[in-house]
Amino acid sequence: MPDVANTPVKICSRASLLIGGEAIQSFDDGTAEATICDAMYEDMARSALTNSRWRFATDQSVLNQLSETPTGRFKVAHQLPSESIMLIAVTINGFNIKYDTYGSKVFSDSDANDTLVADYVFRANEVNWPPYFVTAVQYMMAGVLAVSAARDSQLASLMEQKANFQMTQARRLHSQTQTTRKLDTSRFIAERRS
C-alpha cells in the first residue's frame, strides 16, 4: 500500500526521486537534497499557496479594529489575522470596500461601527492539500533540486515545464470544487431594453 500521507519531507522526497535523486528521510539527514529542501521548501509552498485562490487554503475572519488611526488617507486601521499570508478581499455586509494593506494592518475609510470581514489565504497544512496541488508542488521542488543538487539546467527546465502544467491542471480541477457562478444578466437586459 503506498504511503500517501503528505508532509514537507515526503513531498521533498518524492521531488528528489523525480530528478533521480535519493529519498529524503528528514531535513536533517545531511544530504544535499535535504539541505536544499530545508532551505527552500517553505518559500516554495507559500508561493504555490498564493498563486491562486485555493479554497482549501482560504478563510474568512472578522477584523479587529485598532485604537490607533492611520496617519493619512484612511480613517481606520484593522489588524490582519496572524495566519494570513495574502489578503484577497475586505467586505462590509458582503460588499467589497476600498482598502490598502500596510504591514499587518488593513486601512480603510469604513465607519468605526462597521464589521469588516477579510477573505485571506493561510498556510494550509500539507495533510489538507488535494492530490493535484501536492503533485504541482512536488514538480516545483524537483525544479529547485534539479538546479541546486543535480546542477542540470535541462532537467530543471523540464521540471519547471511540468510544474507549470501541473499547476494549470490543479487550477482547472480546483475550479470544479465549488458551485458554478451564474452571471447576473438582468441589469444588462434591462439597460438594453430601455
C-alpha positions, -999 to +999 in steps of 0.1 A: +000+000+000+015+034-010+022+060+017+001+090+007+003+110+039+017+144+030+044+161+050+071+185+038+097+158+040+076+133+019+068+159-007+105+168-010+115+131-010+092+125-040+106+156-057+141+142-052+131+109-067+116+128-097+151+140-107+168+107-100+180+116-065+178+097-033+148+096-010+150+121+019+144+108+054+144+142+072+156+177+065+185+169+089+198+138+072+229+155+059+223+150+022+225+179-003+189+173-012+177+176+024+197+208+030+183+224-002+147+213+007+151+226+043+162+260+029+137+263+001+106+243+008+086+267+029+092+296+004+080+273-025+050+261-005+039+296+003+045+307-033+023+279-045-005+287-020-006+323-030-006+319-068-043+312-070-073+313-047-072+278-034-104+271-014-085+246+009-062+275+019-087+303+021-106+315+052-126+344+064-123+364+096-138+394+113-111+420+116-103+436+149-103+474+148-072+491+162-073+521+185-045+538+166-056+556+134-037+558+101-015+589+096-032+599+063-056+589+035-077+564+056-099+568+087-095+534+105-070+506+109-078+469+114-054+440+123-050+412+098-053+377+111-019+364+122-022+333+099-029+354+068-002+352+041-022+371+015-053+392+017-079+386-010-108+409-001-123+430+026-161+434+028-188+451+049-222+433+047-209+412+018-199+442-003-162+448-013-147+480+001-117+501-008-088+493+014-050+491+015-026+469+035+003+483+055+024+456+070+000+435+091-028+462+091-057+470+068-065+507+064-099+518+051-125+546+052-151+524+069-170+537+099-159+528+134-190+507+139-187+487+107-178+450+108-151+442+083-146+407+071-114+396+054-110+368+029-074+356+030-050+328+021-034+310+051-006+284+053-027+252+049-012+221+063+001+196+037-023+169+051-052+191+037-037+196+003-056+179-026-035+154-047-034+177-077-018+205-056+007+181-040+018+170-074+023+205-086+044+214-056+065+182-060+074+193-095+082+228-083+106+213-057+120+190-084+129+220-104+147+236-074+166+203-068+175+199-105+192+233-104+207+231-069+216+194-063+218+179-098+231+211-115+213+201-147+197+231-164+179+209-190+164+188-162+155+220-143+137+234-174+118+201-179+107+201-142+097+238-145+075+230-176+060+200-157+053+222-126+036+249-147+015+222-165+006+206-132-003+240-116-026+248-146-042+214-142-046+220-105-063+253-111-087+237-136-095+208-112-099+231-083-123+254-102-147+224-102-149+222-063-175+249-060-209+258-074-206+274-108-214+310-106-241+323-128-237+357-144-265+380-134-276+395-167-308+411-156-292+446-153-277+443-188-310+432-203-329+460-185-304+486-198-307+472-233-345+474-233-346+510-221 
